[in-house]
Amino acid sequence: MFTKIRNIVIASSLLTAMTGTAGVLHAQSGAAQQTITLKDFKFAPVSLTVSAGTTVTWKNLDEEPHTVVSDRGLFRSDALDQNDSFAFKFDEPGEYRFICSIHPQMRGTVVVTK
């Protein structure tokens, strides 16, 4: 039984590593850290729900630079080159919209729950 569970965990980890889906989950999470990727001129996921106190990290996987800018002026990254990242801790519940100021068609939202 233990071997079967271990094999499922290993297979799941390999699938996550191969598909890169670890940071693109849409599910609500109480984890202390979540990742949004910037790839193909899109934020993935476009909307992420997290608990208050969670740090969200944006990681640029494109060859082009991108930024992460809050529409309320709460946070603003420098230009992120490929594989650069930016993080912000969301302490207060609410809906936080952001864009890439270089490519304003790139939009996303972080929803913070209690």
C-alpha positions as CSV (number, residue, x, y, z in Angstrom):
1,M,0.0,0.0,0.0
2,F,2.8,2.5,0.9
3,T,4.6,1.7,-2.4
4,K,1.4,2.4,-4.4
5,I,0.9,5.8,-2.6
6,R,4.5,6.7,-3.1
7,N,4.4,5.9,-6.8
8,I,1.3,8.0,-7.2
9,V,3.0,10.9,-5.4
10,I,6.1,10.5,-7.6
11,A,4.0,10.3,-10.8
12,S,2.1,13.4,-9.8
13,S,5.3,15.3,-9.1
14,L,6.8,14.3,-12.5
15,L,3.6,15.4,-14.3
16,T,3.7,18.7,-12.5
17,A,7.4,19.2,-13.4
18,M,6.8,18.2,-17.1
19,T,3.7,20.4,-17.6
20,G,4.6,23.3,-15.4
21,T,1.2,23.4,-13.8
22,A,2.4,23.9,-10.2
23,G,2.1,27.7,-10.4
24,V,-1.0,27.9,-12.6
25,L,-3.7,26.4,-10.4
26,H,-7.1,28.1,-10.2
27,A,-8.1,26.5,-7.0
28,Q,-8.4,28.4,-3.7
29,S,-5.4,27.7,-1.6
30,G,-4.4,28.5,2.0
31,A,-0.7,28.1,1.1
32,A,1.7,30.8,2.2
33,Q,3.0,31.2,-1.3
34,Q,1.6,30.9,-4.8
35,T,3.0,31.6,-8.3
36,I,1.6,33.2,-11.4
37,T,3.6,32.7,-14.6
38,L,4.0,35.2,-17.4
39,K,4.1,33.2,-20.6
40,D,3.0,33.8,-24.2
41,F,2.0,37.3,-23.2
42,K,-0.5,36.1,-20.6
43,F,-0.7,35.7,-16.9
44,A,-1.4,32.2,-15.8
45,P,-3.7,31.8,-14.0
46,V,-5.6,34.9,-15.0
47,S,-7.3,34.8,-11.7
48,L,-5.9,33.3,-8.5
49,T,-7.7,33.0,-5.1
50,V,-5.6,32.9,-2.0
51,S,-5.9,33.4,1.8
52,A,-4.9,36.6,3.5
53,G,-1.2,36.5,4.4
54,T,-0.2,34.6,1.1
55,T,2.7,35.8,-0.9
56,V,2.2,35.7,-4.6
57,T,5.2,35.5,-6.9
58,W,5.0,36.3,-10.6
59,K,7.7,34.7,-12.8
60,N,8.4,35.7,-16.3
61,L,8.9,32.8,-18.6
62,D,8.8,34.8,-21.9
63,E,11.9,36.1,-23.7
64,E,10.3,39.6,-23.6
65,P,10.3,41.7,-20.5
66,H,7.1,42.2,-18.5
67,T,6.0,44.2,-15.5
68,V,3.4,43.5,-12.8
69,V,1.5,46.7,-11.8
70,S,-1.4,47.0,-9.4
71,D,-4.3,49.1,-10.7
72,R,-4.5,50.7,-7.2
73,G,-0.8,51.5,-7.0
74,L,-0.2,48.9,-4.2
75,F,2.7,47.2,-6.0
76,R,4.8,47.7,-9.1
77,S,7.7,45.5,-10.3
78,D,10.6,46.6,-12.3
79,A,10.8,45.1,-15.8
80,L,11.2,41.4,-15.4
81,D,13.5,39.7,-17.9
82,Q,13.1,36.0,-18.7
83,N,13.2,33.9,-15.4
84,D,13.0,37.0,-13.2
85,S,10.4,37.2,-10.5
86,F,8.5,39.6,-8.3
87,A,6.6,38.9,-5.1
88,F,4.0,40.7,-3.1
89,K,2.3,39.6,0.2
90,F,-1.5,40.1,0.3
91,D,-2.5,40.8,3.9
92,E,-6.0,42.2,3.3
93,P,-9.0,40.5,1.8
94,G,-10.2,41.9,-1.5
95,E,-9.8,41.8,-5.2
96,Y,-6.6,43.0,-6.6
97,R,-6.2,43.7,-10.4
98,F,-2.9,44.0,-12.1
99,I,-1.5,44.5,-15.6
100,C,1.8,44.5,-17.5
101,S,2.5,48.1,-18.1
102,I,4.6,47.2,-21.2
103,H,1.8,45.0,-22.7
104,P,-1.5,46.4,-21.2
105,Q,-3.6,43.6,-22.8
106,M,-2.0,41.4,-20.2
107,R,-4.4,41.5,-17.2
108,G,-5.0,39.4,-14.1
109,T,-6.6,39.3,-10.7
110,V,-5.7,38.1,-7.2
111,V,-8.7,37.5,-5.0
112,V,-7.8,37.4,-1.3
113,T,-10.1,35.7,1.2
114,K,-10.0,35.8,5.0
